[in-house]
Amino acid sequence: MGAPPRPEGIAGSHVERPVGRPRVAIIDSDRSFVQVLNNRVDRLGWQAFVHEAPPAIDDLLGLRLSAVVVDPAVVGGDPFEFIERVGREAPELALLVVSSSSSIRDRVRALHLGADDWVAKPCHPDEVAARIEAILRRARRATSRLMTAPSVSGELEIDLARFQAYVGDRSVDFTRREFEVLHLLAGASGKVLTREEIYEQVWGYRMAHGDRSVDVFVRKVRQKLEKASPEWIYIHTHFGLGYRFEPSRRSDR
């Protein structure tokens, strides 16, 4: 089965970040925490949408949100499926998880699937609001440095406005984090980026010794690019250094 066709304003395929004040969905049943966070959001001039039970994701994305704060315990079922779908279908959202119980494995998995941050309860709602501000600020800075017009490299078109990449009319089904890795590399075309540089730009933190996240995600990006555009090589490895984006035809090698 091929990748889905390029969306043409279909609801749920991409939700543009709203112009004006940020809109935040709070999915949490802890009423005291929600009340204080809601008050803080209101003081910031933002608009909050409170859900004590998880809304349908299509309904959630239809709110044209800037950020989502979610307690996995409220989602029920498999919260990682919820995190992955929101991260995939609305990669422009700031997605922050708050939870009273978690493991390192859970937190790492959520961050890999598309969450921007994970905060352990008990936590102060002011800190949660500040973390949302920081995520949105990083997104604004990153967007201001990048071209808004789609860029074409080889057969690949990278469309920042939709957070999508295409080969012809077919979307390459990248997750949020995969797209961010690809876009960072493509934005520095011809330049070798170290693993540490990639990690700090995409994940927003200093890379821990021995962390292989960058290698894992570059491999995933490569596999999808090879499947969608088999005649081209896009990402080159510089052993001991990092990775370089520079499209070349396989027949030219």
Backbone as CSV, one residue per row, in Angstrom:
resi,resn,N_x,N_y,N_z,CA_x,CA_y,CA_z,C_x,C_y,C_z
1,MET,0.849,-1.201,0.000,0.000,0.000,0.000,0.874,1.236,0.000
2,GLY,0.597,2.189,-0.886,1.398,3.408,-1.001,1.084,4.399,0.085
3,ALA,1.897,5.414,0.161,1.672,6.491,1.134,0.450,7.289,0.718
4,PRO,-0.235,7.938,1.666,-1.425,8.707,1.336,-1.099,9.866,0.429
5,PRO,-2.048,10.261,-0.431,-1.792,11.369,-1.343,-1.646,12.675,-0.593
6,ARG,-1.082,13.647,-1.272,-0.892,14.970,-0.688,-2.237,15.546,-0.246
7,PRO,-2.359,15.987,1.025,-3.626,16.513,1.509,-3.961,17.858,0.888
8,GLU,-5.216,18.080,0.661,-5.684,19.364,0.144,-6.706,19.942,1.110
9,GLY,-6.204,20.341,2.304,-7.084,20.960,3.285,-8.022,19.981,3.956
10,ILE,-7.666,18.682,3.981,-8.527,17.696,4.610,-8.370,17.792,6.106
11,ALA,-9.471,17.826,6.821,-9.413,17.940,8.273,-8.694,16.739,8.844
12,GLY,-7.789,16.996,9.798,-7.073,15.925,10.449,-5.745,15.624,9.804
13,SER,-5.554,15.958,8.519,-4.283,15.668,7.863,-3.218,16.675,8.268
14,HIS,-3.631,17.881,8.537,-2.709,18.908,9.028,-3.556,20.027,9.591
15,VAL,-3.147,20.525,10.732,-3.871,21.627,11.361,-2.914,22.784,11.513
16,GLU,-3.192,23.896,10.866,-2.299,25.035,10.934,-2.362,25.671,12.315
17,ARG,-1.206,26.138,12.784,-1.180,26.838,14.063,-1.989,28.118,13.943
18,PRO,-2.895,28.377,14.897,-3.753,29.544,14.781,-2.974,30.836,14.897
19,VAL,-3.469,31.851,14.220,-2.887,33.179,14.332,-3.508,33.861,15.549
20,GLY,-2.702,34.561,16.343,-3.221,35.235,17.528,-2.815,34.506,18.792
21,ARG,-3.636,34.628,19.832,-3.250,34.069,21.123,-3.246,32.543,21.093
22,PRO,-2.308,31.914,21.826,-2.231,30.453,21.847,-3.496,29.823,22.407
23,ARG,-3.836,28.672,21.888,-4.994,27.889,22.329,-4.477,26.557,22.863
24,VAL,-4.823,26.271,24.125,-4.251,25.125,24.826,-5.360,24.180,25.277
25,ALA,-5.226,22.904,24.912,-6.136,21.880,25.422,-5.502,21.236,26.646
26,ILE,-6.265,21.132,27.730,-5.797,20.502,28.961,-6.648,19.250,29.174
27,ILE,-6.021,18.086,29.039,-6.733,16.814,29.185,-6.276,16.198,30.493
28,ASP,-7.046,16.429,31.549,-6.635,16.031,32.899,-7.862,16.053,33.796
29,SER,-7.977,15.085,34.691,-9.122,15.014,35.594,-8.804,15.523,36.995
30,ASP,-7.572,15.975,37.230,-7.173,16.543,38.519,-7.675,17.979,38.576
31,ARG,-8.815,18.175,39.200,-9.488,19.474,39.109,-8.701,20.606,39.747
32,SER,-8.017,20.361,40.852,-7.257,21.437,41.482,-6.086,21.857,40.583
33,PHE,-5.387,20.881,40.003,-4.281,21.182,39.098,-4.799,21.927,37.868
34,VAL,-5.897,21.445,37.317,-6.459,22.057,36.110,-6.897,23.487,36.385
35,GLN,-7.507,23.717,37.551,-7.999,25.050,37.868,-6.860,26.066,37.937
36,VAL,-5.775,25.694,38.610,-4.645,26.615,38.730,-3.993,26.832,37.369
37,LEU,-3.825,25.749,36.595,-3.229,25.882,35.268,-4.119,26.728,34.360
38,ASN,-5.417,26.510,34.467,-6.369,27.294,33.664,-6.268,28.778,34.009
39,ASN,-6.155,29.083,35.307,-6.010,30.479,35.724,-4.719,31.084,35.186
40,ARG,-3.648,30.285,35.212,-2.367,30.770,34.712,-2.441,31.030,33.201
41,VAL,-3.050,30.112,32.484,-3.216,30.263,31.036,-4.022,31.523,30.720
42,ASP,-5.054,31.752,31.527,-5.897,32.931,31.316,-5.111,34.221,31.564
43,ARG,-4.256,34.221,32.599,-3.454,35.407,32.886,-2.458,35.700,31.771
44,LEU,-2.028,34.653,31.079,-1.105,34.835,29.957,-1.814,35.343,28.705
45,GLY,-3.147,35.397,28.768,-3.902,35.834,27.603,-4.154,34.717,26.610
46,TRP,-3.939,33.454,27.034,-4.186,32.315,26.176,-5.633,31.852,26.335
47,GLN,-6.036,30.925,25.510,-7.375,30.346,25.594,-7.243,28.865,25.914
48,ALA,-7.957,28.409,26.940,-7.862,27.016,27.384,-9.130,26.250,27.053
49,PHE,-8.956,24.969,26.724,-10.062,24.039,26.497,-9.820,22.845,27.420
50,VAL,-10.662,22.692,28.425,-10.444,21.672,29.455,-11.281,20.436,29.137
51,HIS,-10.634,19.270,29.218,-11.308,17.994,28.976,-10.969,17.045,30.122
52,GLU,-11.989,16.634,30.877,-11.763,15.666,31.946,-11.724,14.244,31.403
53,ALA,-12.208,14.054,30.198,-12.141,12.772,29.502,-11.543,13.038,28.128
54,PRO,-10.858,12.065,27.550,-10.181,12.318,26.274,-11.167,12.546,25.140
55,PRO,-11.049,13.658,24.422,-11.895,13.887,23.255,-11.394,13.057,22.082
56,ALA,-12.230,12.901,21.076,-11.781,12.269,19.841,-10.665,13.123,19.248
57,ILE,-9.639,12.476,18.718,-8.483,13.227,18.233,-8.874,14.175,17.109
58,ASP,-9.768,13.750,16.219,-10.201,14.638,15.137,-10.872,15.884,15.701
59,ASP,-11.677,15.709,16.767,-12.317,16.863,17.406,-11.266,17.751,18.070
60,LEU,-10.273,17.124,18.693,-9.218,17.880,19.364,-8.445,18.731,18.360
61,LEU,-8.062,18.129,17.243,-7.285,18.855,16.242,-8.119,19.928,15.557
62,GLY,-9.435,19.732,15.536,-10.308,20.732,14.936,-10.365,22.030,15.711
63,LEU,-9.840,22.019,16.944,-9.822,23.239,17.761,-8.721,24.209,17.342
64,ARG,-7.881,23.809,16.397,-6.772,24.646,15.915,-5.901,25.104,17.097
65,LEU,-5.349,24.118,17.787,-4.613,24.355,19.012,-3.171,24.762,18.759
66,SER,-2.591,25.359,19.791,-1.158,25.613,19.812,-0.442,24.579,20.667
67,ALA,-1.138,24.050,21.684,-0.497,23.128,22.613,-1.526,22.183,23.220
68,VAL,-1.037,21.018,23.638,-1.862,20.033,24.343,-1.106,19.607,25.597
69,VAL,-1.794,19.674,26.741,-1.269,19.139,28.000,-2.122,17.925,28.333
70,VAL,-1.495,16.761,28.518,-2.285,15.545,28.702,-1.696,14.670,29.802
71,ASP,-2.580,14.135,30.640,-2.212,13.119,31.627,-2.534,11.765,31.013
72,PRO,-1.541,10.889,30.815,-1.796,9.597,30.170,-2.854,8.763,30.871
73,ALA,-2.987,8.942,32.208,-3.974,8.156,32.956,-5.390,8.477,32.522
74,VAL,-5.609,9.692,32.010,-6.944,10.098,31.574,-7.258,9.533,30.195
75,VAL,-6.239,9.354,29.372,-6.454,8.878,28.006,-7.021,7.470,28.004
76,GLY,-6.500,6.605,28.899,-6.963,5.227,28.924,-6.421,4.449,27.743
77,GLY,-6.610,3.137,27.778,-6.119,2.322,26.674,-4.619,2.443,26.554
78,ASP,-4.146,2.710,25.351,-2.721,2.882,25.100,-2.425,4.364,24.904
79,PRO,-1.920,5.055,25.942,-1.666,6.499,25.801,-0.595,6.805,24.767
80,PHE,0.298,5.850,24.507,1.359,6.092,23.522,0.792,6.162,22.110
81,GLU,-0.275,5.441,21.873,-0.939,5.542,20.573,-1.508,6.942,20.383
82,PHE,-2.088,7.502,21.465,-2.611,8.869,21.426,-1.470,9.852,21.157
83,ILE,-0.361,9.724,21.881,0.777,10.627,21.718,1.328,10.550,20.305
84,GLU,1.467,9.335,19.795,2.028,9.166,18.454,1.117,9.769,17.392
85,ARG,-0.190,9.571,17.529,-1.116,10.091,16.509,-1.154,11.612,16.520
86,VAL,-1.195,12.208,17.716,-1.187,13.671,17.789,0.126,14.204,17.208
87,GLY,1.242,13.563,17.562,2.528,14.006,17.043,2.628,13.864,15.542
88,ARG,1.988,12.832,14.989,2.057,12.596,13.550,1.120,13.511,12.771
89,GLU,-0.106,13.688,13.268,-1.115,14.432,12.527,-1.062,15.936,12.790
90,ALA,-0.455,16.335,13.893,-0.350,17.770,14.191,1.032,18.068,14.751
91,PRO,2.076,17.892,13.934,3.441,18.055,14.442,3.772,19.469,14.878
92,GLU,2.942,20.439,14.483,3.212,21.817,14.888,2.759,22.109,16.313
93,LEU,2.026,21.195,16.946,1.552,21.417,18.313,2.663,21.194,19.328
94,ALA,2.629,21.963,20.414,3.461,21.675,21.582,2.719,20.610,22.390
95,LEU,3.336,19.453,22.573,2.684,18.331,23.254,3.442,18.041,24.544
96,LEU,2.793,18.315,25.671,3.423,18.164,26.978,2.646,17.144,27.803
97,VAL,3.345,16.139,28.320,2.732,15.083,29.125,2.985,15.374,30.596
98,VAL,1.934,15.266,31.423,2.076,15.382,32.882,1.548,14.099,33.495
99,SER,2.302,13.506,34.407,1.905,12.203,34.930,2.410,12.019,36.346
100,SER,1.584,11.380,37.175,1.964,11.128,38.568,2.822,9.877,38.707
101,SER,2.844,9.040,37.688,3.675,7.840,37.741,4.211,7.553,36.346
102,SER,5.490,7.215,36.286,6.098,6.914,34.996,7.443,6.261,35.231
103,SER,7.958,5.668,34.184,9.292,5.094,34.212,10.149,5.833,33.188
104,ILE,11.457,5.683,33.294,12.344,6.282,32.288,11.977,5.764,30.908
105,ARG,11.659,4.480,30.838,11.296,3.876,29.550,10.068,4.555,28.952
106,ASP,9.055,4.818,29.805,7.843,5.491,29.330,8.159,6.886,28.819
107,ARG,8.964,7.626,29.581,9.261,9.001,29.203,10.048,9.053,27.892
108,VAL,11.033,8.192,27.767,11.832,8.158,26.536,10.960,7.759,25.349
109,ARG,10.099,6.773,25.546,9.228,6.329,24.450,8.321,7.463,23.992
110,ALA,7.720,8.185,24.953,6.830,9.288,24.598,7.569,10.383,23.835
111,LEU,8.777,10.713,24.269,9.560,11.747,23.593,9.933,11.313,22.183
112,HIS,10.227,10.041,21.999,10.539,9.541,20.671,9.321,9.564,19.756
113,LEU,8.142,9.357,20.329,6.925,9.297,19.514,6.379,10.671,19.135
114,GLY,6.883,11.727,19.798,6.410,13.055,19.411,6.120,14.015,20.534
115,ALA,6.128,13.544,21.798,5.939,14.470,22.918,7.135,15.420,22.998
116,ASP,6.878,16.667,23.351,7.950,17.657,23.486,8.552,17.680,24.884
117,ASP,7.767,17.251,25.882,8.261,17.290,27.253,7.392,16.366,28.095
118,TRP,7.952,15.929,29.223,7.214,15.098,30.182,7.531,15.638,31.562
119,VAL,6.498,16.022,32.305,6.663,16.590,33.638,6.003,15.664,34.650
120,ALA,6.735,15.340,35.723,6.213,14.444,36.750,5.372,15.220,37.754
121,LYS,4.208,14.675,38.093,3.392,15.233,39.170,3.894,14.681,40.502
122,PRO,3.778,15.450,41.594,3.193,16.793,41.652,4.120,17.835,41.030
123,CYS,3.525,18.726,40.278,4.285,19.806,39.660,3.452,21.074,39.740
124,HIS,4.116,22.205,39.709,3.389,23.464,39.806,2.870,23.855,38.427
125,PRO,1.611,24.228,38.315,1.064,24.634,37.015,1.833,25.771,36.359
126,ASP,2.452,26.655,37.172,3.255,27.731,36.585,4.432,27.155,35.794
127,GLU,5.024,26.065,36.306,6.131,25.426,35.585,5.625,24.819,34.281
128,VAL,4.455,24.192,34.321,3.882,23.602,33.110,3.653,24.694,32.061
129,ALA,3.074,25.833,32.485,2.837,26.934,31.549,4.157,27.464,30.990
130,ALA,5.184,27.554,31.857,6.485,28.044,31.399,7.103,27.089,30.389
131,ARG,6.914,25.796,30.588,7.457,24.812,29.643,6.732,24.897,28.305
132,ILE,5.430,25.147,28.332,4.698,25.340,27.075,5.246,26.557,26.349
133,GLU,5.452,27.646,27.089,6.014,28.863,26.484,7.364,28.573,25.838
134,ALA,8.199,27.788,26.524,9.535,27.490,25.997,9.448,26.679,24.707
135,ILE,8.522,25.703,24.663,8.361,24.886,23.454,7.883,25.751,22.294
136,LEU,6.894,26.598,22.549,6.371,27.469,21.493,7.438,28.465,21.033
137,ARG,8.254,28.940,21.979,9.304,29.898,21.627,10.346,29.243,20.727
138,ARG,10.738,28.008,21.061,11.698,27.291,20.211,11.128,27.073,18.813
139,ALA,9.834,26.756,18.760,9.201,26.529,17.458,9.192,27.798,16.627
140,ARG,8.912,28.940,17.277,8.908,30.213,16.550,10.305,30.535,16.021
141,ARG,11.317,30.309,16.852,12.688,30.590,16.422,13.086,29.698,15.254
142,ALA,12.729,28.413,15.363,13.088,27.489,14.283,12.391,27.875,12.992
143,THR,11.111,28.227,13.094,10.350,28.578,11.898,10.891,29.846,11.259
144,SER,11.317,30.800,12.086,11.816,32.064,11.546,13.110,31.882,10.774
145,ARG,13.843,30.792,11.064,15.110,30.561,10.375,14.937,29.762,9.089
146,LEU,13.749,29.258,8.861,13.550,28.345,7.743,12.692,28.970,6.661
147,MET,12.877,28.528,5.443,12.051,28.997,4.344,10.643,28.444,4.503
148,THR,9.643,29.278,4.260,8.272,28.800,4.325,7.842,28.174,3.010
149,ALA,8.490,28.538,1.915,8.168,27.926,0.626,8.747,26.517,0.587
150,PRO,8.051,25.571,-0.049,8.580,24.208,-0.153,9.930,24.209,-0.855
151,SER,10.833,23.376,-0.385,12.140,23.232,-1.015,12.213,21.866,-1.677
152,VAL,12.873,21.792,-2.824,12.973,20.556,-3.582,14.428,20.139,-3.663
153,SER,14.696,18.877,-3.307,16.037,18.310,-3.377,15.925,16.938,-4.015
154,GLY,16.546,16.767,-5.187,16.365,15.509,-5.898,14.906,15.337,-6.258
155,GLU,14.321,14.222,-5.880,12.889,13.996,-6.088,12.065,14.415,-4.883
156,LEU,12.721,14.867,-3.829,12.063,15.115,-2.552,11.658,16.575,-2.403
157,GLU,10.397,16.809,-2.054,9.904,18.147,-1.749,9.594,18.218,-0.264
158,ILE,10.188,19.171,0.422,9.973,19.347,1.861,9.107,20.572,2.061
159,ASP,7.928,20.355,2.618,6.934,21.413,2.772,6.767,21.728,4.249
160,LEU,7.432,22.799,4.701,7.368,23.173,6.112,5.969,23.583,6.520
161,ALA,5.227,24.210,5.607,3.884,24.682,5.945,2.982,23.534,6.368
162,ARG,3.216,22.341,5.805,2.391,21.183,6.151,3.114,20.181,7.044
163,PHE,4.391,20.443,7.338,5.205,19.466,8.061,5.150,18.122,7.336
164,GLN,5.297,18.164,6.021,5.228,16.967,5.200,6.365,16.965,4.190
165,ALA,6.720,15.781,3.736,7.673,15.625,2.641,7.012,14.768,1.573
166,TYR,7.287,15.093,0.301,6.628,14.420,-0.811,7.639,13.969,-1.848
167,VAL,7.317,12.877,-2.490,7.980,12.451,-3.717,6.878,12.390,-4.759
168,GLY,6.928,13.297,-5.720,5.795,13.448,-6.631,4.588,13.932,-5.857
169,ASP,3.460,13.262,-6.038,2.239,13.629,-5.327,2.005,12.779,-4.089
170,ARG,2.970,11.967,-3.728,2.785,11.047,-2.615,3.543,11.527,-1.382
171,SER,2.845,11.538,-0.250,3.470,11.938,1.003,4.350,10.806,1.534
172,VAL,5.543,11.167,1.984,6.397,10.208,2.685,5.954,10.232,4.144
173,ASP,5.579,9.100,4.670,4.894,9.047,5.959,5.886,9.153,7.121
174,PHE,6.457,10.343,7.293,7.370,10.563,8.407,6.591,10.870,9.686
175,THR,7.113,10.386,10.810,6.595,10.842,12.091,7.107,12.260,12.337
176,ARG,6.600,12.867,13.365,7.019,14.233,13.684,8.528,14.330,13.873
177,ARG,9.091,13.451,14.691,10.511,13.537,14.991,11.345,13.223,13.756
178,GLU,10.918,12.263,12.956,11.637,11.947,11.726,11.674,13.151,10.791
179,PHE,10.527,13.836,10.667,10.494,15.021,9.806,11.439,16.093,10.315
180,GLU,11.485,16.284,11.633,12.360,17.307,12.201,13.827,16.993,11.917
181,VAL,14.194,15.713,12.019,15.574,15.309,11.709,15.876,15.581,10.243
182,LEU,14.965,15.152,9.359,15.155,15.381,7.931,15.279,16.870,7.611
183,HIS,14.379,17.669,8.175,14.364,19.084,7.848,15.619,19.785,8.339
184,LEU,16.110,19.398,9.508,17.342,19.987,10.025,18.500,19.683,9.093
185,LEU,18.630,18.418,8.674,19.722,18.032,7.788,19.605,18.750,6.442
186,ALA,18.374,18.785,5.894,18.174,19.417,4.592,18.428,20.911,4.658
187,GLY,18.147,21.525,5.795,18.383,22.956,5.944,19.856,23.317,5.980
188,ALA,20.697,22.307,6.237,22.153,22.526,6.244,22.781,21.702,5.125
189,SER,22.110,21.640,3.992,22.540,20.798,2.875,24.012,21.011,2.536
190,GLY,24.736,19.893,2.427,26.152,19.943,2.107,27.064,20.067,3.311
191,LYS,26.488,20.303,4.480,27.275,20.482,5.698,27.131,19.258,6.588
192,VAL,28.217,18.836,7.200,28.171,17.716,8.139,27.697,18.232,9.495
193,LEU,26.615,17.641,9.992,26.116,17.965,11.329,26.473,16.818,12.265
194,THR,27.039,17.138,13.397,27.394,16.095,14.356,26.128,15.552,15.017
195,ARG,26.240,14.390,15.601,25.113,13.800,16.319,24.667,14.719,17.448
196,GLU,25.634,15.312,18.129,25.305,16.214,19.239,24.526,17.436,18.745
197,GLU,24.926,17.996,17.603,24.209,19.149,17.039,22.782,18.775,16.676
198,ILE,22.626,17.623,16.042,21.293,17.172,15.634,20.411,16.970,16.856
199,TYR,20.961,16.312,17.867,20.167,16.017,19.063,19.725,17.303,19.760
200,GLU,20.652,18.235,19.931,20.318,19.463,20.648,19.297,20.299,19.881
201,GLN,19.376,20.304,18.541,18.435,21.079,17.739,17.057,20.438,17.702
202,VAL,16.999,19.110,17.610,15.715,18.420,17.442,15.066,18.097,18.778
203,TRP,15.845,17.553,19.712,15.275,17.159,20.997,15.264,18.307,21.999
204,GLY,16.156,19.278,21.804,16.171,20.439,22.685,16.967,20.263,23.957
205,TYR,17.734,19.171,24.061,18.526,18.922,25.259,19.947,18.530,24.837
206,ARG,20.844,18.532,25.811,22.195,18.038,25.553,22.151,16.515,25.483
207,MET,22.826,15.941,24.518,22.787,14.496,24.310,23.599,13.774,25.381
208,ALA,22.996,12.755,25.986,23.688,11.962,26.999,24.703,11.035,26.340
209,HIS,25.753,10.738,27.052,26.787,9.844,26.520,26.182,8.475,26.197
210,GLY,26.442,7.981,25.013,25.944,6.670,24.615,24.555,6.672,24.020
211,ASP,23.890,7.817,23.987,22.541,7.883,23.419,22.629,7.674,21.898
212,ARG,21.838,6.749,21.382,21.863,6.421,19.947,20.613,6.906,19.229
213,SER,19.864,7.811,19.849,18.600,8.254,19.257,18.792,8.834,17.863
214,VAL,19.829,9.634,17.669,20.053,10.257,16.358,20.271,9.183,15.297
215,ASP,21.086,8.192,15.602,21.351,7.125,14.641,20.073,6.360,14.304
216,VAL,19.266,6.100,15.323,18.008,5.372,15.104,17.092,6.153,14.177
217,PHE,16.954,7.448,14.417,16.019,8.233,13.614,16.550,8.500,12.214
218,VAL,17.852,8.689,12.075,18.414,8.846,10.734,18.190,7.566,9.933
219,ARG,18.366,6.425,10.572,18.129,5.157,9.873,16.675,5.041,9.408
220,LYS,15.740,5.439,10.257,14.328,5.392,9.878,14.035,6.326,8.712
221,VAL,14.606,7.528,8.756,14.408,8.492,7.670,14.970,7.926,6.376
222,ARG,16.166,7.367,6.447,16.789,6.790,5.259,15.937,5.676,4.654
223,GLN,15.423,4.807,5.501,14.629,3.681,5.009,13.399,4.170,4.257
224,LYS,12.747,5.200,4.795,11.555,5.725,4.133,11.906,6.460,2.851
225,LEU,13.026,7.159,2.845,13.458,7.839,1.625,13.837,6.828,0.545
226,GLU,14.524,5.757,0.926,14.908,4.733,-0.041,13.684,4.066,-0.657
227,LYS,12.650,3.858,0.148,11.425,3.245,-0.360,10.683,4.191,-1.297
228,ALA,10.634,5.478,-0.943,9.872,6.448,-1.736,10.645,6.926,-2.956
229,SER,11.969,7.002,-2.846,12.792,7.561,-3.925,14.045,6.695,-4.087
230,PRO,13.886,5.467,-4.601,14.996,4.500,-4.607,16.171,4.878,-5.491
231,GLU,15.976,5.785,-6.436,17.058,6.144,-7.352,17.979,7.220,-6.784
232,TRP,17.655,7.712,-5.603,18.436,8.808,-5.029,18.976,8.429,-3.651
233,ILE,20.127,8.990,-3.317,20.690,8.922,-1.971,20.648,10.344,-1.408
234,TYR,20.081,10.488,-0.223,19.903,11.833,0.345,20.816,12.098,1.538
235,ILE,21.007,11.107,2.391,21.756,11.320,3.634,23.023,10.466,3.612
236,HIS,24.145,11.108,3.869,25.442,10.448,3.843,26.016,10.411,5.260
237,THR,26.659,9.301,5.594,27.262,9.142,6.916,28.729,9.531,6.892
238,HIS,29.153,10.289,7.881,30.568,10.591,8.094,30.934,9.936,9.424
239,PHE,31.538,8.751,9.316,31.798,7.939,10.500,32.647,8.693,11.514
240,GLY,32.182,8.633,12.755,32.866,9.325,13.833,32.517,10.791,13.941
241,LEU,31.766,11.311,12.945,31.392,12.724,12.961,29.884,12.909,13.034
242,GLY,29.192,12.548,11.959,27.742,12.755,11.933,27.170,12.473,10.560
243,TYR,26.272,13.350,10.109,25.538,13.103,8.869,25.489,14.364,8.009
244,ARG,25.400,14.116,6.697,25.330,15.218,5.732,24.198,14.944,4.748
245,PHE,23.372,15.957,4.486,22.298,15.852,3.492,22.805,16.447,2.186
246,GLU,22.849,15.629,1.150,23.267,16.098,-0.167,22.775,15.088,-1.213
247,PRO,21.656,15.375,-1.868,21.066,14.411,-2.800,21.992,14.094,-3.971
248,SER,22.067,12.814,-4.301,22.824,12.386,-5.477,22.159,11.142,-6.056
249,ARG,22.221,11.011,-7.363,21.658,9.830,-8.021,22.565,8.614,-7.762
250,ARG,21.934,7.486,-7.516,22.705,6.278,-7.302,23.516,5.918,-8.550
251,SER,22.975,6.222,-9.718,23.652,5.896,-10.964,24.913,6.721,-11.165
252,ASP,25.041,7.843,-10.431,26.217,8.694,-10.561,27.352,8.268,-9.649
253,ARG,27.089,7.310,-8.793,28.111,6.923,-7.812,29.049,5.869,-8.410
